[in-house]
Amino acid sequence: MFLPETARFDYLLNLPEAEEIGGAINAVMKVIADENEEIGGALPRNYNSLEKPILRELLRILDRIPRKDITEDAFGEIYQYFLGNFAQKEGQKGGA
């Protein structure tokens, strides 16, 4: 899937702090949906309802995932990353 430069993760990650990040993510979702009809209306476009600091932190967390290791199933690999980290943190609590 080809994404224009303004619809790529690094673009969003490097937006200036003053930029409306929710609106920028919404625009990315629209570009992806417009370029890929099979996606239809499946992508959310209400990111501007979330607080800017939360979205910025989410992008920073996602940036920790080693993207060079991601192959075809990016969503599956991201899911496994979060699942593994969640299980590790829960295990440190001793099941409490």
N, CA, C and O atoms as a CHARMM CRD file, in Angstrom:
* protein
*
  384
    1    1 MET  N      0.85400  -1.16400   0.00000 PROA 1      0.00000
    2    1 MET  CA     0.00000   0.00000   0.00000 PROA 1      0.00000
    3    1 MET  C      0.90600   1.23600   0.00000 PROA 1      0.00000
    4    1 MET  O      1.77700   1.36900   0.86000 PROA 1      0.00000
    5    2 PHE  N      0.70500   2.11200  -0.93900 PROA 2      0.00000
    6    2 PHE  CA     1.46900   3.35200  -1.00000 PROA 2      0.00000
    7    2 PHE  C      0.77600   4.43200  -0.18700 PROA 2      0.00000
    8    2 PHE  O     -0.43400   4.63300  -0.29100 PROA 2      0.00000
    9    3 LEU  N      1.56400   5.11900   0.62000 PROA 3      0.00000
   10    3 LEU  CA     1.04400   6.25200   1.38700 PROA 3      0.00000
   11    3 LEU  C      1.83300   7.50100   1.02800 PROA 3      0.00000
   12    3 LEU  O      3.06300   7.46300   0.99500 PROA 3      0.00000
   13    4 PRO  N      1.15100   8.60500   0.75900 PROA 4      0.00000
   14    4 PRO  CA     1.88500   9.85200   0.53400 PROA 4      0.00000
   15    4 PRO  C      2.66100  10.23200   1.79700 PROA 4      0.00000
   16    4 PRO  O      2.33400   9.78600   2.89600 PROA 4      0.00000
   17    5 GLU  N      3.66100  11.03700   1.62900 PROA 5      0.00000
   18    5 GLU  CA     4.53700  11.43000   2.74100 PROA 5      0.00000
   19    5 GLU  C      3.74800  11.94700   3.94200 PROA 5      0.00000
   20    5 GLU  O      4.08700  11.63500   5.08400 PROA 5      0.00000
   21    6 THR  N      2.70100  12.73300   3.69600 PROA 6      0.00000
   22    6 THR  CA     1.91800  13.32400   4.78600 PROA 6      0.00000
   23    6 THR  C      0.98400  12.32600   5.46600 PROA 6      0.00000
   24    6 THR  O      0.27400  12.68900   6.40400 PROA 6      0.00000
   25    7 ALA  N      0.97500  11.07600   5.00600 PROA 7      0.00000
   26    7 ALA  CA     0.13800  10.05200   5.63200 PROA 7      0.00000
   27    7 ALA  C      0.98700   8.97700   6.30400 PROA 7      0.00000
   28    7 ALA  O      0.48100   7.91100   6.65700 PROA 7      0.00000
   29    8 ARG  N      2.25300   9.25300   6.47600 PROA 8      0.00000
   30    8 ARG  CA     3.16300   8.26400   7.06600 PROA 8      0.00000
   31    8 ARG  C      3.39400   8.53700   8.54300 PROA 8      0.00000
   32    8 ARG  O      3.27700   9.66900   9.01200 PROA 8      0.00000
   33    9 PHE  N      3.72200   7.47600   9.25900 PROA 9      0.00000
   34    9 PHE  CA     3.91100   7.55600  10.70300 PROA 9      0.00000
   35    9 PHE  C      4.96300   8.59300  11.08700 PROA 9      0.00000
   36    9 PHE  O      4.74300   9.39300  11.99600 PROA 9      0.00000
   37   10 ASP  N      6.10100   8.58100  10.40100 PROA 10     0.00000
   38   10 ASP  CA     7.17500   9.52400  10.74000 PROA 10     0.00000
   39   10 ASP  C      6.73000  10.97600  10.58500 PROA 10     0.00000
   40   10 ASP  O      7.15700  11.84400  11.34700 PROA 10     0.00000
   41   11 TYR  N      5.87900  11.23600   9.60700 PROA 11     0.00000
   42   11 TYR  CA     5.35000  12.58300   9.42100 PROA 11     0.00000
   43   11 TYR  C      4.55200  13.00900  10.65100 PROA 11     0.00000
   44   11 TYR  O      4.74300  14.10600  11.17700 PROA 11     0.00000
   45   12 LEU  N      3.65600  12.12800  11.10300 PROA 12     0.00000
   46   12 LEU  CA     2.84400  12.43900  12.28600 PROA 12     0.00000
   47   12 LEU  C      3.71300  12.58400  13.52700 PROA 12     0.00000
   48   12 LEU  O      3.50700  13.48900  14.33500 PROA 12     0.00000
   49   13 LEU  N      4.66900  11.70500  13.67100 PROA 13     0.00000
   50   13 LEU  CA     5.55300  11.71600  14.83300 PROA 13     0.00000
   51   13 LEU  C      6.34400  13.01600  14.92800 PROA 13     0.00000
   52   13 LEU  O      6.63100  13.49300  16.02600 PROA 13     0.00000
   53   14 ASN  N      6.69200  13.58100  13.79100 PROA 14     0.00000
   54   14 ASN  CA     7.54100  14.77900  13.77100 PROA 14     0.00000
   55   14 ASN  C      6.78100  16.08500  13.59200 PROA 14     0.00000
   56   14 ASN  O      7.39400  17.12900  13.36600 PROA 14     0.00000
   57   15 LEU  N      5.46000  16.04200  13.68900 PROA 15     0.00000
   58   15 LEU  CA     4.69900  17.29200  13.61000 PROA 15     0.00000
   59   15 LEU  C      5.05600  18.19200  14.78800 PROA 15     0.00000
   60   15 LEU  O      5.30500  17.70000  15.88900 PROA 15     0.00000
   61   16 PRO  N      5.08300  19.49500  14.56900 PROA 16     0.00000
   62   16 PRO  CA     5.36200  20.42000  15.67800 PROA 16     0.00000
   63   16 PRO  C      4.32300  20.26700  16.79200 PROA 16     0.00000
   64   16 PRO  O      3.16700  19.94000  16.52500 PROA 16     0.00000
   65   17 GLU  N      4.72900  20.49900  18.00900 PROA 17     0.00000
   66   17 GLU  CA     3.83600  20.35000  19.17200 PROA 17     0.00000
   67   17 GLU  C      2.57100  21.19300  19.03700 PROA 17     0.00000
   68   17 GLU  O      1.51100  20.79700  19.52100 PROA 17     0.00000
   69   18 ALA  N      2.67200  22.33900  18.39200 PROA 18     0.00000
   70   18 ALA  CA     1.51300  23.22900  18.26000 PROA 18     0.00000
   71   18 ALA  C      0.50300  22.72100  17.22600 PROA 18     0.00000
   72   18 ALA  O     -0.64000  23.17700  17.19800 PROA 18     0.00000
   73   19 GLU  N      0.92100  21.78500  16.38400 PROA 19     0.00000
   74   19 GLU  CA     0.04600  21.26000  15.32600 PROA 19     0.00000
   75   19 GLU  C     -1.13200  20.50000  15.93000 PROA 19     0.00000
   76   19 GLU  O     -0.99200  19.84000  16.95900 PROA 19     0.00000
   77   20 GLU  N     -2.28400  20.59600  15.28700 PROA 20     0.00000
   78   20 GLU  CA    -3.47500  19.87000  15.71800 PROA 20     0.00000
   79   20 GLU  C     -3.32200  18.40900  15.30200 PROA 20     0.00000
   80   20 GLU  O     -3.68600  18.03800  14.18600 PROA 20     0.00000
   81   21 ILE  N     -2.78700  17.58500  16.19300 PROA 21     0.00000
   82   21 ILE  CA    -2.43400  16.19400  15.88900 PROA 21     0.00000
   83   21 ILE  C     -3.67100  15.35300  15.57400 PROA 21     0.00000
   84   21 ILE  O     -3.62000  14.50200  14.68600 PROA 21     0.00000
   85   22 GLY  N     -4.77000  15.57200  16.27500 PROA 22     0.00000
   86   22 GLY  CA    -5.98900  14.81900  16.01000 PROA 22     0.00000
   87   22 GLY  C     -6.49600  15.04000  14.59700 PROA 22     0.00000
   88   22 GLY  O     -6.87900  14.09400  13.90800 PROA 22     0.00000
   89   23 GLY  N     -6.49800  16.28800  14.17100 PROA 23     0.00000
   90   23 GLY  CA    -6.91800  16.61200  12.81000 PROA 23     0.00000
   91   23 GLY  C     -5.98200  16.01500  11.77300 PROA 23     0.00000
   92   23 GLY  O     -6.42300  15.56900  10.71300 PROA 23     0.00000
   93   24 ALA  N     -4.68300  16.00600  12.07800 PROA 24     0.00000
   94   24 ALA  CA    -3.70500  15.43200  11.15700 PROA 24     0.00000
   95   24 ALA  C     -3.91000  13.92300  11.02000 PROA 24     0.00000
   96   24 ALA  O     -3.80900  13.38400   9.91800 PROA 24     0.00000
   97   25 ILE  N     -4.19500  13.23900  12.12500 PROA 25     0.00000
   98   25 ILE  CA    -4.44400  11.79600  12.06700 PROA 25     0.00000
   99   25 ILE  C     -5.74600  11.52500  11.30900 PROA 25     0.00000
  100   25 ILE  O     -5.82000  10.57900  10.52500 PROA 25     0.00000
  101   26 ASN  N     -6.75600  12.33900  11.53700 PROA 26     0.00000
  102   26 ASN  CA    -8.01200  12.19800  10.78500 PROA 26     0.00000
  103   26 ASN  C     -7.75900  12.33600   9.28000 PROA 26     0.00000
  104   26 ASN  O     -8.31300  11.58400   8.47900 PROA 26     0.00000
  105   27 ALA  N     -6.92000  13.29900   8.90900 PROA 27     0.00000
  106   27 ALA  CA    -6.60400  13.51100   7.49100 PROA 27     0.00000
  107   27 ALA  C     -5.88700  12.29400   6.91200 PROA 27     0.00000
  108   27 ALA  O     -6.13100  11.90600   5.76900 PROA 27     0.00000
  109   28 VAL  N     -5.00200  11.69500   7.70600 PROA 28     0.00000
  110   28 VAL  CA    -4.30000  10.48300   7.26500 PROA 28     0.00000
  111   28 VAL  C     -5.29700   9.35500   7.02700 PROA 28     0.00000
  112   28 VAL  O     -5.21000   8.65200   6.02000 PROA 28     0.00000
  113   29 MET  N     -6.23700   9.17800   7.94000 PROA 29     0.00000
  114   29 MET  CA    -7.23900   8.12700   7.78400 PROA 29     0.00000
  115   29 MET  C     -8.05700   8.33700   6.51200 PROA 29     0.00000
  116   29 MET  O     -8.38900   7.37500   5.81900 PROA 29     0.00000
  117   30 LYS  N     -8.37900   9.58600   6.20700 PROA 30     0.00000
  118   30 LYS  CA    -9.13700   9.89400   4.99400 PROA 30     0.00000
  119   30 LYS  C     -8.32200   9.56200   3.75300 PROA 30     0.00000
  120   30 LYS  O     -8.84200   8.96900   2.80800 PROA 30     0.00000
  121   31 VAL  N     -7.04700   9.94000   3.74800 PROA 31     0.00000
  122   31 VAL  CA    -6.18200   9.64700   2.59400 PROA 31     0.00000
  123   31 VAL  C     -6.08300   8.14300   2.37400 PROA 31     0.00000
  124   31 VAL  O     -6.18800   7.66700   1.24400 PROA 31     0.00000
  125   32 ILE  N     -5.88300   7.39700   3.45300 PROA 32     0.00000
  126   32 ILE  CA    -5.76600   5.93500   3.33800 PROA 32     0.00000
  127   32 ILE  C     -7.06400   5.34600   2.78500 PROA 32     0.00000
  128   32 ILE  O     -7.03100   4.50100   1.89000 PROA 32     0.00000
  129   33 ALA  N     -8.19600   5.78400   3.31100 PROA 33     0.00000
  130   33 ALA  CA    -9.48800   5.27300   2.84900 PROA 33     0.00000
  131   33 ALA  C     -9.75200   5.67100   1.39700 PROA 33     0.00000
  132   33 ALA  O    -10.27600   4.87300   0.62000 PROA 33     0.00000
  133   34 ASP  N     -9.39000   6.90800   1.02800 PROA 34     0.00000
  134   34 ASP  CA    -9.60500   7.36400  -0.34500 PROA 34     0.00000
  135   34 ASP  C     -8.76400   6.57300  -1.33800 PROA 34     0.00000
  136   34 ASP  O     -9.20400   6.31500  -2.45900 PROA 34     0.00000
  137   35 GLU  N     -7.57000   6.19300  -0.93700 PROA 35     0.00000
  138   35 GLU  CA    -6.66300   5.45500  -1.81400 PROA 35     0.00000
  139   35 GLU  C     -6.95000   3.96400  -1.84000 PROA 35     0.00000
  140   35 GLU  O     -6.46700   3.26100  -2.72800 PROA 35     0.00000
  141   36 ASN  N     -7.72200   3.46800  -0.88800 PROA 36     0.00000
  142   36 ASN  CA    -7.98900   2.03600  -0.75900 PROA 36     0.00000
  143   36 ASN  C     -9.47300   1.80600  -0.54000 PROA 36     0.00000
  144   36 ASN  O     -9.93100   1.71000   0.59900 PROA 36     0.00000
  145   37 GLU  N    -10.21900   1.71900  -1.61700 PROA 37     0.00000
  146   37 GLU  CA   -11.67300   1.59900  -1.54200 PROA 37     0.00000
  147   37 GLU  C    -12.13200   0.39900  -0.72300 PROA 37     0.00000
  148   37 GLU  O    -13.19600   0.44000  -0.10600 PROA 37     0.00000
  149   38 GLU  N    -11.33300  -0.67600  -0.71200 PROA 38     0.00000
  150   38 GLU  CA   -11.73700  -1.87800   0.01900 PROA 38     0.00000
  151   38 GLU  C    -11.82700  -1.63800   1.52600 PROA 38     0.00000
  152   38 GLU  O    -12.47900  -2.40100   2.23900 PROA 38     0.00000
  153   39 ILE  N    -11.18400  -0.59500   2.00300 PROA 39     0.00000
  154   39 ILE  CA   -11.25000  -0.27100   3.42900 PROA 39     0.00000
  155   39 ILE  C    -12.59800   0.34800   3.77200 PROA 39     0.00000
  156   39 ILE  O    -13.11400   0.16600   4.87500 PROA 39     0.00000
  157   40 GLY  N    -13.16200   1.07700   2.82000 PROA 40     0.00000
  158   40 GLY  CA   -14.46600   1.69400   3.03700 PROA 40     0.00000
  159   40 GLY  C    -14.43400   2.65000   4.22200 PROA 40     0.00000
  160   40 GLY  O    -13.50500   3.44600   4.35600 PROA 40     0.00000
  161   41 GLY  N    -15.43700   2.57300   5.07200 PROA 41     0.00000
  162   41 GLY  CA   -15.51700   3.45600   6.23500 PROA 41     0.00000
  163   41 GLY  C    -14.98000   2.82000   7.49800 PROA 41     0.00000
  164   41 GLY  O    -15.38400   3.19900   8.59800 PROA 41     0.00000
  165   42 ALA  N    -14.07200   1.85600   7.36500 PROA 42     0.00000
  166   42 ALA  CA   -13.58500   1.11600   8.53200 PROA 42     0.00000
  167   42 ALA  C    -12.62900   1.91100   9.40900 PROA 42     0.00000
  168   42 ALA  O    -12.48900   1.60400  10.59300 PROA 42     0.00000
  169   43 LEU  N    -11.97400   2.91500   8.86400 PROA 43     0.00000
  170   43 LEU  CA   -10.99500   3.66600   9.64900 PROA 43     0.00000
  171   43 LEU  C    -11.66900   4.79100  10.43000 PROA 43     0.00000
  172   43 LEU  O    -12.44900   5.55800   9.86600 PROA 43     0.00000
  173   44 PRO  N    -11.37300   4.89300  11.71900 PROA 44     0.00000
  174   44 PRO  CA   -11.97500   5.96900  12.51600 PROA 44     0.00000
  175   44 PRO  C    -11.44000   7.33400  12.09300 PROA 44     0.00000
  176   44 PRO  O    -10.30900   7.46000  11.62500 PROA 44     0.00000
  177   45 ARG  N    -12.26800   8.33500  12.26600 PROA 45     0.00000
  178   45 ARG  CA   -11.85300   9.70500  11.93500 PROA 45     0.00000
  179   45 ARG  C    -12.31200  10.67600  13.01700 PROA 45     0.00000
  180   45 ARG  O    -12.76400  11.78400  12.72600 PROA 45     0.00000
  181   46 ASN  N    -12.18900  10.24800  14.25000 PROA 46     0.00000
  182   46 ASN  CA   -12.59100  11.12200  15.35400 PROA 46     0.00000
  183   46 ASN  C    -11.44400  11.34100  16.34100 PROA 46     0.00000
  184   46 ASN  O    -11.67000  11.51400  17.53900 PROA 46     0.00000
  185   47 TYR  N    -10.22600  11.33300  15.83200 PROA 47     0.00000
  186   47 TYR  CA    -9.06000  11.49400  16.69800 PROA 47     0.00000
  187   47 TYR  C     -8.97600  12.88000  17.32400 PROA 47     0.00000
  188   47 TYR  O     -8.33800  13.04700  18.36400 PROA 47     0.00000
  189   48 ASN  N     -9.60300  13.86800  16.71400 PROA 48     0.00000
  190   48 ASN  CA    -9.57000  15.20800  17.30300 PROA 48     0.00000
  191   48 ASN  C    -10.40900  15.29500  18.57400 PROA 48     0.00000
  192   48 ASN  O    -10.38900  16.31900  19.25600 PROA 48     0.00000
  193   49 SER  N    -11.15000  14.22500  18.90300 PROA 49     0.00000
  194   49 SER  CA   -11.89700  14.22000  20.16300 PROA 49     0.00000
  195   49 SER  C    -10.99800  13.80700  21.34300 PROA 49     0.00000
  196   49 SER  O    -11.38900  13.92900  22.50400 PROA 49     0.00000
  197   50 LEU  N     -9.80200  13.32200  21.02900 PROA 50     0.00000
  198   50 LEU  CA    -8.85100  12.94800  22.08500 PROA 50     0.00000
  199   50 LEU  C     -7.90900  14.11800  22.37600 PROA 50     0.00000
  200   50 LEU  O     -7.65400  14.95300  21.50800 PROA 50     0.00000
  201   51 GLU  N     -7.41100  14.16600  23.57400 PROA 51     0.00000
  202   51 GLU  CA    -6.50900  15.24700  23.96700 PROA 51     0.00000
  203   51 GLU  C     -5.16300  15.11300  23.26000 PROA 51     0.00000
  204   51 GLU  O     -4.64200  14.01300  23.08000 PROA 51     0.00000
  205   52 LYS  N     -4.61500  16.26600  22.86300 PROA 52     0.00000
  206   52 LYS  CA    -3.34200  16.27000  22.14400 PROA 52     0.00000
  207   52 LYS  C     -2.23100  15.53500  22.89600 PROA 52     0.00000
  208   52 LYS  O     -1.50100  14.76300  22.27400 PROA 52     0.00000
  209   53 PRO  N     -2.06900  15.74100  24.20800 PROA 53     0.00000
  210   53 PRO  CA    -0.97500  15.03200  24.90100 PROA 53     0.00000
  211   53 PRO  C     -1.12100  13.51000  24.85100 PROA 53     0.00000
  212   53 PRO  O     -0.12300  12.79200  24.78500 PROA 53     0.00000
  213   54 ILE  N     -2.35600  13.02100  24.88100 PROA 54     0.00000
  214   54 ILE  CA    -2.58900  11.57200  24.81700 PROA 54     0.00000
  215   54 ILE  C     -2.18600  11.04100  23.44600 PROA 54     0.00000
  216   54 ILE  O     -1.52300  10.00800  23.35200 PROA 54     0.00000
  217   55 LEU  N     -2.57700  11.73300  22.39100 PROA 55     0.00000
  218   55 LEU  CA    -2.21300  11.29700  21.04400 PROA 55     0.00000
  219   55 LEU  C     -0.70000  11.34700  20.84000 PROA 55     0.00000
  220   55 LEU  O     -0.11900  10.43700  20.25000 PROA 55     0.00000
  221   56 ARG  N     -0.07300  12.39800  21.32300 PROA 56     0.00000
  222   56 ARG  CA     1.39600  12.51200  21.19600 PROA 56     0.00000
  223   56 ARG  C      2.08200  11.35500  21.91600 PROA 56     0.00000
  224   56 ARG  O      3.01700  10.75600  21.38500 PROA 56     0.00000
  225   57 GLU  N      1.62100  11.04400  23.11800 PROA 57     0.00000
  226   57 GLU  CA     2.22400   9.95200  23.88300 PROA 57     0.00000
  227   57 GLU  C      1.99600   8.61200  23.18500 PROA 57     0.00000
  228   57 GLU  O      2.89100   7.76700  23.16600 PROA 57     0.00000
  229   58 LEU  N      0.82100   8.41200  22.61800 PROA 58     0.00000
  230   58 LEU  CA     0.55200   7.18300  21.88400 PROA 58     0.00000
  231   58 LEU  C      1.50900   7.03500  20.70700 PROA 58     0.00000
  232   58 LEU  O      2.03500   5.94700  20.47000 PROA 58     0.00000
  233   59 LEU  N      1.73800   8.11000  19.97200 PROA 59     0.00000
  234   59 LEU  CA     2.69500   8.05800  18.86000 PROA 59     0.00000
  235   59 LEU  C      4.09000   7.71700  19.36500 PROA 59     0.00000
  236   59 LEU  O      4.80500   6.94200  18.73000 PROA 59     0.00000
  237   60 ARG  N      4.48400   8.28800  20.49900 PROA 60     0.00000
  238   60 ARG  CA     5.81400   7.98700  21.06200 PROA 60     0.00000
  239   60 ARG  C      5.92300   6.52900  21.47900 PROA 60     0.00000
  240   60 ARG  O      6.96400   5.90000  21.28800 PROA 60     0.00000
  241   61 ILE  N      4.84500   5.99000  22.05100 PROA 61     0.00000
  242   61 ILE  CA     4.83900   4.57300  22.44800 PROA 61     0.00000
  243   61 ILE  C      4.94400   3.69000  21.20900 PROA 61     0.00000
  244   61 ILE  O      5.73400   2.74600  21.18400 PROA 61     0.00000
  245   62 LEU  N      4.16000   3.98800  20.19100 PROA 62     0.00000
  246   62 LEU  CA     4.21500   3.20700  18.95800 PROA 62     0.00000
  247   62 LEU  C      5.59100   3.29900  18.29700 PROA 62     0.00000
  248   62 LEU  O      6.02400   2.36400  17.62400 PROA 62     0.00000
  249   63 ASP  N      6.27200   4.42100  18.49000 PROA 63     0.00000
  250   63 ASP  CA     7.59200   4.59700  17.89400 PROA 63     0.00000
  251   63 ASP  C      8.62900   3.66000  18.52400 PROA 63     0.00000
  252   63 ASP  O      9.67700   3.41500  17.92600 PROA 63     0.00000
  253   64 ARG  N      8.35400   3.14200  19.70500 PROA 64     0.00000
  254   64 ARG  CA     9.28000   2.20900  20.36600 PROA 64     0.00000
  255   64 ARG  C      9.27500   0.82600  19.71300 PROA 64     0.00000
  256   64 ARG  O     10.20200   0.04000  19.90700 PROA 64     0.00000
  257   65 ILE  N      8.24200   0.53700  18.94900 PROA 65     0.00000
  258   65 ILE  CA     8.15100  -0.76200  18.28400 PROA 65     0.00000
  259   65 ILE  C      9.19400  -0.78300  17.16200 PROA 65     0.00000
  260   65 ILE  O      9.21200   0.11000  16.31600 PROA 65     0.00000
  261   66 PRO  N     10.05600  -1.79300  17.15400 PROA 66     0.00000
  262   66 PRO  CA    11.08600  -1.85700  16.10100 PROA 66     0.00000
  263   66 PRO  C     10.46100  -2.13300  14.73300 PROA 66     0.00000
  264   66 PRO  O     10.22300  -3.28500  14.37000 PROA 66     0.00000
  265   67 ARG  N     10.20000  -1.07400  13.98600 PROA 67     0.00000
  266   67 ARG  CA     9.50700  -1.19700  12.70800 PROA 67     0.00000
  267   67 ARG  C     10.32300  -1.90300  11.63900 PROA 67     0.00000
  268   67 ARG  O      9.75600  -2.44400  10.69000 PROA 67     0.00000
  269   68 LYS  N     11.62700  -1.90900  11.77200 PROA 68     0.00000
  270   68 LYS  CA    12.44900  -2.57400  10.75900 PROA 68     0.00000
  271   68 LYS  C     12.18700  -4.07400  10.73600 PROA 68     0.00000
  272   68 LYS  O     12.46300  -4.73800   9.73600 PROA 68     0.00000
  273   69 ASP  N     11.65200  -4.61800  11.84200 PROA 69     0.00000
  274   69 ASP  CA    11.36900  -6.04600  11.93000 PROA 69     0.00000
  275   69 ASP  C      9.96500  -6.41000  11.45400 PROA 69     0.00000
  276   69 ASP  O      9.63600  -7.59100  11.35000 PROA 69     0.00000
  277   70 ILE  N      9.13500  -5.40800  11.16500 PROA 70     0.00000
  278   70 ILE  CA     7.75700  -5.68000  10.75800 PROA 70     0.00000
  279   70 ILE  C      7.73800  -6.12000   9.30200 PROA 70     0.00000
  280   70 ILE  O      8.32200  -5.47300   8.43200 PROA 70     0.00000
  281   71 THR  N      7.05900  -7.22600   9.05500 PROA 71     0.00000
  282   71 THR  CA     6.95800  -7.75600   7.69200 PROA 71     0.00000
  283   71 THR  C      5.59200  -7.42300   7.12800 PROA 71     0.00000
  284   71 THR  O      5.19700  -6.25700   7.13900 PROA 71     0.00000
  285   72 GLU  N      4.86000  -8.40800   6.63500 PROA 72     0.00000
  286   72 GLU  CA     3.56800  -8.13700   6.01100 PROA 72     0.00000
  287   72 GLU  C      2.46000  -7.82400   7.00200 PROA 72     0.00000
  288   72 GLU  O      1.62200  -6.96400   6.72800 PROA 72     0.00000
  289   73 ASP  N      2.43200  -8.49500   8.14100 PROA 73     0.00000
  290   73 ASP  CA     1.32000  -8.36500   9.08000 PROA 73     0.00000
  291   73 ASP  C      1.65300  -7.35600  10.18400 PROA 73     0.00000
  292   73 ASP  O      1.88800  -7.73300  11.33200 PROA 73     0.00000
  293   74 ALA  N      1.66900  -6.08700   9.82600 PROA 74     0.00000
  294   74 ALA  CA     2.03800  -5.05000  10.78000 PROA 74     0.00000
  295   74 ALA  C      1.09300  -5.02600  11.97100 PROA 74     0.00000
  296   74 ALA  O      1.54400  -4.90400  13.11000 PROA 74     0.00000
  297   75 PHE  N     -0.20900  -5.14000  11.73100 PROA 75     0.00000
  298   75 PHE  CA    -1.16900  -5.08900  12.83100 PROA 75     0.00000
  299   75 PHE  C     -0.96300  -6.26100  13.78700 PROA 75     0.00000
  300   75 PHE  O     -1.01100  -6.08800  15.00500 PROA 75     0.00000
  301   76 GLY  N     -0.73400  -7.45300  13.23800 PROA 76     0.00000
  302   76 GLY  CA    -0.49400  -8.62900  14.07100 PROA 76     0.00000
  303   76 GLY  C      0.76800  -8.49200  14.89700 PROA 76     0.00000
  304   76 GLY  O      0.79300  -8.87100  16.06800 PROA 76     0.00000
  305   77 GLU  N      1.81300  -7.95300  14.29600 PROA 77     0.00000
  306   77 GLU  CA     3.07100  -7.80100  15.02300 PROA 77     0.00000
  307   77 GLU  C      2.96300  -6.72300  16.10200 PROA 77     0.00000
  308   77 GLU  O      3.54600  -6.87400  17.17500 PROA 77     0.00000
  309   78 ILE  N      2.23900  -5.65500  15.84100 PROA 78     0.00000
  310   78 ILE  CA     2.02200  -4.61600  16.85300 PROA 78     0.00000
  311   78 ILE  C      1.18300  -5.18100  17.99800 PROA 78     0.00000
  312   78 ILE  O      1.46000  -4.91400  19.16700 PROA 78     0.00000
  313   79 TYR  N      0.15900  -5.96100  17.65700 PROA 79     0.00000
  314   79 TYR  CA    -0.67000  -6.61200  18.67400 PROA 79     0.00000
  315   79 TYR  C      0.18500  -7.51100  19.56200 PROA 79     0.00000
  316   79 TYR  O      0.05900  -7.47100  20.78600 PROA 79     0.00000
  317   80 GLN  N      1.05100  -8.32000  18.96000 PROA 80     0.00000
  318   80 GLN  CA     1.92100  -9.19900  19.73100 PROA 80     0.00000
  319   80 GLN  C      2.87000  -8.40600  20.62000 PROA 80     0.00000
  320   80 GLN  O      3.14400  -8.80600  21.75100 PROA 80     0.00000
  321   81 TYR  N      3.37100  -7.28600  20.11300 PROA 81     0.00000
  322   81 TYR  CA     4.26600  -6.43100  20.89900 PROA 81     0.00000
  323   81 TYR  C      3.56400  -5.94600  22.16700 PROA 81     0.00000
  324   81 TYR  O      4.10300  -6.05800  23.26800 PROA 81     0.00000
  325   82 PHE  N      2.35600  -5.40900  21.99800 PROA 82     0.00000
  326   82 PHE  CA     1.62100  -4.90500  23.15800 PROA 82     0.00000
  327   82 PHE  C      1.20300  -6.03400  24.09000 PROA 82     0.00000
  328   82 PHE  O      1.26800  -5.88500  25.31100 PROA 82     0.00000
  329   83 LEU  N      0.78100  -7.14600  23.53600 PROA 83     0.00000
  330   83 LEU  CA     0.38800  -8.28600  24.34400 PROA 83     0.00000
  331   83 LEU  C      1.57000  -8.78000  25.18000 PROA 83     0.00000
  332   83 LEU  O      1.40900  -9.05800  26.36900 PROA 83     0.00000
  333   84 GLY  N      2.74000  -8.89100  24.58100 PROA 84     0.00000
  334   84 GLY  CA     3.93800  -9.33000  25.29200 PROA 84     0.00000
  335   84 GLY  C      4.33600  -8.36400  26.39400 PROA 84     0.00000
  336   84 GLY  O      4.68900  -8.79100  27.49300 PROA 84     0.00000
  337   85 ASN  N      4.28600  -7.07600  26.11700 PROA 85     0.00000
  338   85 ASN  CA     4.64900  -6.08500  27.13000 PROA 85     0.00000
  339   85 ASN  C      3.62400  -6.02400  28.24700 PROA 85     0.00000
  340   85 ASN  O      3.98500  -5.84300  29.41000 PROA 85     0.00000
  341   86 PHE  N      2.34500  -6.17200  27.91000 PROA 86     0.00000
  342   86 PHE  CA     1.29700  -6.17700  28.92200 PROA 86     0.00000
  343   86 PHE  C      1.46200  -7.37600  29.84000 PROA 86     0.00000
  344   86 PHE  O      1.39100  -7.24000  31.06100 PROA 86     0.00000
  345   87 ALA  N      1.68300  -8.54800  29.25800 PROA 87     0.00000
  346   87 ALA  CA     1.84100  -9.76600  30.05500 PROA 87     0.00000
  347   87 ALA  C      3.06000  -9.66300  30.95600 PROA 87     0.00000
  348   87 ALA  O      3.02500 -10.11000  32.10200 PROA 87     0.00000
  349   88 GLN  N      4.12800  -9.08400  30.45200 PROA 88     0.00000
  350   88 GLN  CA     5.34400  -8.93300  31.24900 PROA 88     0.00000
  351   88 GLN  C      5.09400  -8.00700  32.44700 PROA 88     0.00000
  352   88 GLN  O      5.51100  -8.31500  33.56300 PROA 88     0.00000
  353   89 LYS  N      4.42200  -6.88700  32.22300 PROA 89     0.00000
  354   89 LYS  CA     4.14700  -5.94400  33.31700 PROA 89     0.00000
  355   89 LYS  C      3.20100  -6.56100  34.34000 PROA 89     0.00000
  356   89 LYS  O      3.39700  -6.38700  35.54300 PROA 89     0.00000
  357   90 GLU  N      2.17500  -7.28200  33.87900 PROA 90     0.00000
  358   90 GLU  CA     1.24300  -7.92100  34.80000 PROA 90     0.00000
  359   90 GLU  C      1.94600  -8.99900  35.62600 PROA 90     0.00000
  360   90 GLU  O      1.65500  -9.17500  36.80900 PROA 90     0.00000
  361   91 GLY  N      2.86500  -9.71000  34.99500 PROA 91     0.00000
  362   91 GLY  CA     3.61400 -10.75300  35.69700 PROA 91     0.00000
  363   91 GLY  C      4.48400 -10.18400  36.80700 PROA 91     0.00000
  364   91 GLY  O      4.71700 -10.85400  37.81300 PROA 91     0.00000
  365   92 GLN  N      4.96400  -8.96600  36.64200 PROA 92     0.00000
  366   92 GLN  CA     5.78900  -8.33100  37.65800 PROA 92     0.00000
  367   92 GLN  C      4.99200  -7.97700  38.89100 PROA 92     0.00000
  368   92 GLN  O      5.56600  -7.78400  39.96300 PROA 92     0.00000
  369   93 LYS  N      3.66800  -7.88800  38.76100 PROA 93     0.00000
  370   93 LYS  CA     2.81600  -7.56600  39.90700 PROA 93     0.00000
  371   93 LYS  C      2.50500  -8.81200  40.74000 PROA 93     0.00000
  372   93 LYS  O      1.86600  -8.71900  41.78800 PROA 93     0.00000
  373   94 GLY  N      2.95400  -9.96000  40.27700 PROA 94     0.00000
  374   94 GLY  CA     2.71700 -11.18900  41.02200 PROA 94     0.00000
  375   94 GLY  C      1.28400 -11.66700  40.96300 PROA 94     0.00000
  376   94 GLY  O      0.81900 -12.36700  41.86200 PROA 94     0.00000
  377   95 GLY  N      0.56600 -11.28300  39.88400 PROA 95     0.00000
  378   95 GLY  CA    -0.81700 -11.71400  39.71600 PROA 95     0.00000
  379   95 GLY  C     -1.81000 -10.96300  40.57100 PROA 95     0.00000
  380   95 GLY  O     -2.98600 -11.32400  40.60900 PROA 95     0.00000
  381   96 ALA  N     -1.36100  -9.91800  41.26500 PROA 96     0.00000
  382   96 ALA  CA    -2.26400  -9.16000  42.13200 PROA 96     0.00000
  383   96 ALA  C     -3.03000  -8.12100  41.36200 PROA 96     0.00000
  384   96 ALA  O     -3.83700  -7.39300  41.94100 PROA 96     0.00000
